[in-house]
């Protein structure tokens, strides 16, 4: 029997293998200074224990947990790993997203767990609605949908998908980005936006926005032609909350350059332009320029959940 066992595991003779060295390092934290037992522990007992621990370390890495998210409220499903499709019945379901938060999925919703890559938690909402409460570093948690990718920046929000694939995003705390076709729209707490599978996300509005601002944005974006009077009113904004939908328009390359240049002229007056950002970089929808300016603008649009 001794001949079949690694000499190092039997009586400490010979050189340990790298796996054994790793195992000893992992288990070393549990070493204690209890008195040596009287008599000699049978070497084959020590050897068998070490071999069992080594096999365990190889097949189940030390400290790891079964992959997947804990699920409550779905019959026959307690853990959902990447690739799992979750069909929620007549009562809400809940997913615990590791140690960063949870997602409440409303009845009659369909959700998939995705492989987001290292360090990223990813879901895909096919239809229905959910409410996510996440406390994590930006972009660690993401929810895909037929009309864009919702990227969490540390927040609480609701996401709903209609049978036609349209999306409505409502942010209750923190901030979210919704992205489609390399375009990102920033949505802070107290604001909402909608997104279409073809045209992507619309400009976000604070929920208490003045009706005239919403009407003017719609007249500029969705009329048969740009309403010049509506554009003039938007380009003369003085309320910084009114600038939230205009910032999304400013960096929407699908819009007319003249329209965006008119908005830029007012932004340049109302808000400080960061170093390295200029008219050319903004009108080119440069992502670095957008993020640099957004970093300065976020404090103006930050609201507490109770606001």
VENCORVEN-V947242 format. One record per residue. N is the residue number from 1. BURIAL is b if it has 24 or more other ideal C-beta (glycine too) atoms within 12 Angstrom, else e. Layout:
BEGIN
n = {N;N}
burial = {BURIAL;BURIAL}
END
This chain:
BEGIN
n = {1;2;3;4;5;6;7;8;9;10;11;12;13;14;15;16;17;18;19;20;21;22;23;24;25;26;27;28;29;30;31;32;33;34;35;36;37;38;39;40;41;42;43;44;45;46;47;48;49;50;51;52;53;54;55;56;57;58;59;60;61;62;63;64;65;66;67;68;69;70;71;72;73;74;75;76;77;78;79;80;81;82;83;84;85;86;87;88;89;90;91;92;93;94;95;96;97;98;99;100;101;102;103;104;105;106;107;108;109;110;111;112;113;114;115;116;117;118;119;120;121;122;123;124;125;126;127;128;129;130;131;132;133;134;135;136;137;138;139;140;141;142;143;144;145;146;147;148;149;150;151;152;153;154;155;156;157;158;159;160;161;162;163;164;165;166;167;168;169;170;171;172;173;174;175;176;177;178;179;180;181;182;183;184;185;186;187;188;189;190;191;192;193;194;195;196;197;198;199;200;201;202;203;204;205;206;207;208;209;210;211;212;213;214;215;216;217;218;219;220;221;222;223;224;225;226;227;228;229;230;231;232;233;234;235;236;237;238;239;240;241;242;243;244;245;246;247;248;249;250;251;252;253;254;255;256;257;258;259;260;261;262;263;264;265;266;267;268;269;270;271;272;273;274;275;276;277;278;279;280;281;282;283;284;285;286;287;288;289;290;291;292;293;294;295;296;297;298;299;300;301;302;303;304;305;306;307}
burial = {e;e;e;e;e;b;e;b;b;b;e;e;e;e;e;e;e;e;b;b;e;e;b;e;e;e;e;e;e;e;e;e;e;e;e;e;e;e;e;e;e;e;e;e;e;e;b;e;e;b;b;e;b;b;e;e;b;e;e;e;e;e;e;e;e;e;e;e;b;b;b;e;b;b;e;e;b;e;e;b;e;e;e;b;e;b;b;b;e;e;e;b;b;b;b;b;b;b;e;b;b;b;b;b;b;b;e;e;b;b;b;b;b;b;e;b;e;e;e;b;b;b;b;b;b;b;b;b;b;b;b;b;b;b;e;b;e;b;b;b;b;b;b;b;b;b;b;b;b;b;b;b;b;b;b;b;b;b;b;b;b;e;e;e;e;b;b;b;b;b;b;b;b;b;b;b;b;b;b;b;e;e;b;b;b;b;b;b;b;b;b;b;b;b;b;b;e;e;e;b;b;b;b;b;b;b;e;e;b;e;e;e;b;b;e;b;b;e;e;b;b;e;e;e;e;b;e;e;e;b;b;e;b;b;b;e;b;e;e;b;b;b;b;b;b;b;b;b;b;b;b;b;e;e;b;e;e;e;b;b;e;b;b;b;b;b;b;e;e;b;b;e;e;e;e;e;b;e;e;e;e;b;b;e;b;e;e;e;b;b;b;e;b;b;e;e;b;b;e;b;b;b;b;e;e;e;e}
END
